[in-house]
Amino acid sequence: MSKYNGWVSYENWNVMLWLNNTEHLYFGMMEVIEAREEVPSYIELILCLGLANENTGDGTPFLNSNLDYVELDKHIKDMKLDLSSETTTP
């Protein structure tokens, strides 16, 4: 796969663009990530947010066969680690 704005694909970039930049989606995502002891997978996160059958504003389905779930899971894990370091930093 080719790179798109630093992501593996356009689809990965697009779903994370919308999750990170749409206020209610961002705060919902952060709430799910913070509430869980274990890092949720991207698919679990999308299911919790009720987005399984939804598309981004650009028409990319939040769940689709063109997504690289390994990359998305890593991004979610990094977000959880960032949250953990913020709460432990004096």
Residue pairs with C-beta under 8 A, 6 or more apart in sequence:
1 8
1 9
1 68
2 9
4 10
4 12
4 13
5 13
6 13
7 13
7 16
7 71
8 68
8 71
9 66
9 67
9 68
10 60
11 60
11 64
11 66
11 67
12 67
12 68
12 71
12 72
14 56
14 58
14 60
15 56
15 60
15 62
15 67
15 72
16 72
16 75
17 56
18 25
18 56
18 57
18 58
18 60
19 25
19 26
19 29
20 26
20 29
22 57
25 49
25 51
28 48
28 49
29 45
29 49
29 79
30 79
30 83
32 40
32 45
32 48
32 49
33 39
33 40
33 45
33 76
33 79
33 80
33 83
34 83
39 73
39 76
39 77
39 80
40 48
40 76
41 69
41 73
41 76
42 67
42 69
42 72
42 73
42 75
42 76
43 63
43 69
45 76
46 52
46 62
46 63
51 62
51 63
52 62
52 63
53 63
54 61
54 62
55 61
55 62
56 62
